Structures are given as structure tokens and as C-alpha cells.
Amino acid sequence: MGRSKTNGVYPSGDGTFEVDARYKKQRIRKRGFESQAEATDYLIQRREEIRVSLQFLANPHKRVPITLEEAATQLLKDKEGMPSAVTDAYMLEPLVAWNGSLTIDKLCDATLKDFIEDRRRAKWKNKTINNALECVRTILKRAVNKWQFPNGATWLPQAPSITMLPLTDQRPPRPITWAEQAELLKALPPYLAAMAEFDLNTGARRRVVCMLSWDWEVRLVLRPALEISVFVVPREFVKGRKSERLIVCNPAAQRIVDAQRGLHPERVFVYPRRTRKGQPQVYVPVATMWSPAWVAARTAAGLGDLHVHDLRHTVGMRLRAAGVSERTQNEILWHTQGANMTHHYAVAQLREIYDALELMNQQHDADESLNLWALMRKMRLKALPQKSPGLKLVA
């Protein structure tokens, strides 16, 4: 097999051409080129790449531009398996779609202004935009302090600070009164009413309510003649995934759980799927509480923009109104308070949580507190930019 004029390019037996050469002590080899010219072009290109690479390695201060898309990919690789990876991927997707070819040395408040306006047109709130900007901050920080080129230089020598947006457009919480709760539960379909009432008695996050499983249930004797269900929620369903957390069932929550027994082998909360006449009823897990049924029910109950998460706000409001200690509130709502939090529960602590959830359901002066919240919320809503002049404020 003879060599071509360009040293390192050979004709193959099948009529194609291959490259097999050495340059700067590195081997260049590839097969399957349809023409000698194509093989020659490849060889010249690889030699140039090797030459530039060696020059780069010889200079410890030399850097090459890194695009936003490349940096976003590296960040997600670094965070693989971490709880925040999914959220970061969601935030980075519109950033890359906006201008993935922008090099990270050009990232600053001025260049990100167009992205912010783009997200506002997409109806993102300032807090959500800030989450995306926080990803940019993380990229810039790692580009300065962690990510390096083969020559040892960091991706960036320095980075500008990224300004966060003021949270002036946040929707205020919307806790509900006992009368509103009754109207809401009456308007919801039975399966969703059970989930909402369970949430209002435990303060669990909606994802946890949807995923609640019989495998998590532990039967526990709190007092003589008082046996309750406690659900040990795995850490992958806990915000932050730091440790397992508990859901303690008060009598109302216990009644709801017991009514669900036997409907499904795995999940606690299910809904009846439509079946043909004469066929047995089939129950399937509920994917989300936020649904057209929820929207229709809140409208029928006159609750305007009520969110599922407002049920947690309601629990927090009622616990405070009942005089429950902040430590116990944090245990019920899974709020982390540094060293004050404990994840090793004694029966006495579970009794304390159970009693607090019972005390919460006593309708003493809770309505007065909720009326104050409604007044405060109405004032805050007036300060927010409205989508249309005819938007009705719901306190």
C-alpha cells in the first residue's frame, strides 16, 4: 500500500482513504474517507488543533472562551444526583435557549437584561427569575474558583456580581377561614376533598400528599387506648432531602386515612377511574392536586386565586393562633432551623405534635387572626402591578 503525496494519507483496499500519521509525538488516525482530499483536509485540521493545544498548555494564563451552554452542561454534570439538579436544569433551559452561544465572560447585568425581559413576557415572577440568575451566579463563581483548563487556568480570572430582582411582585399567602374551608371541601370532588382535608390537618406539602404510601405508615400507641398512624416520609420526598420526616395523624387525618384503606395496594390517595358498566371500580394514584377540578372548586367556593400551597399557610396560621410553640410548628411544617431541629423523635415529642394538631382545630380566635391576614393581603395586592384594570382583588 503506497503513500500519497501528503505524508500520512493512504488508500485503503476498499477504495476509501485513511489517515495514519504522527505529529508532535501524537498519533493521528482515522479511516473511511471517500477521497484523498477529504483525508488530507482532516489531517491538516488535526495538526493545527494539536499545535494550538500545545501552545495553550505551554501558557498557564491562556484561556479560551466558554459558552453559556458549555458552562450550563458542566454545572449539571457537577450536580448530577443532587436534589437541586432538576430545578437547575429547568432554570438553565430558557437561559441556554435565550443565548447559549454567549460566552460567560460577557455575562453581566447589562447582557442579562434581555433575558429578564424575555422571562417577564413568559409570565415568570421575579422570584423565579432570581432562581435562574442564581444559576448564573453559580456558573460564574465556579468558573472563577473551580473549573479549570488543562493548563491550570480557571475558566475566568474574575466575574461580575449579578444583581437579584426585588421581590415586589410576590403573591401574598392566602390562608382560609373555617367557613371557607367548608365551602371548598363541599365544592371539591370527594377524592380531592379528602386530600385537601388531610393537608389542612397535617400541613404536608402537596407532592407528599400525592405520593403518600402505605409502606410509609407506622402504627403507634401514643397513649392508652390511643393508636394512631404516623407516616415516615423518605428523604427523597422531603424538600432538601436531608433526612426522613414524619406526618402525625390527628383524629381528622386518621379518619381520612382509614377511609382510604383497601382502595389501592400502594398509594393512600387515589381517584376512581371511569370503567365500563358492570366492571369493578378501579382506583389510580393522584398525580397532582392542582387540576381543573381544583380551579373549578375554588371558583365555586368564591376563593379566587387560592393555591394548594395556601392550605399549608392555613395550617401555619392556625398553629400560631392556637399558641403552639415555634419549635413544634417547625416540626409539623418541616421547617429547618439549624441546630434547633431534631430528627430523632421520642414518643413524647409525637404526643406534642399530635396535641398541637388537635389544638389547631379548636376554632377559638383563629377567625380574627385570619381576618387580619386577609386585610394585610388585600393591602399587599393593591401594591402589586395588575394584569388588567378589571382584575378583582380577593382578600
Secondary structure, DSSP 8 states (H G I E B T S, - for coil): ----SSTTEEE-TTS-EEEEEEETTEEEEEEEESSHHHHHHHHHHHHHHHHHHHHHHH-TT-----BHHHHHHHHHHHTTTSTHHHHHHHHHHHHHHHHTTSBGGG-SHHHHHHHHHHHHHTT--HHHHHHHHHHHHHHHHHHHHT-B-TTS-BS-S----------TT--------HHHHHHHHHHS-HHHHHHHHHHHHH---HHHHHH-BGGGEEEEEEETTEEEEEEEE-GGGSTT-SS-EEEE--HHHHHHHHHHTTS-SSBS-EEEE---TTS--EEEE---S-SHHHHHHHHHTT-TT--TTHHHHHHHHHHHHTT--HHHHHHHHT---GGG------HHHHHHHHHHHHHHTS-SSHHHHHHHHHHHHHHHHHHS--SSTT-----
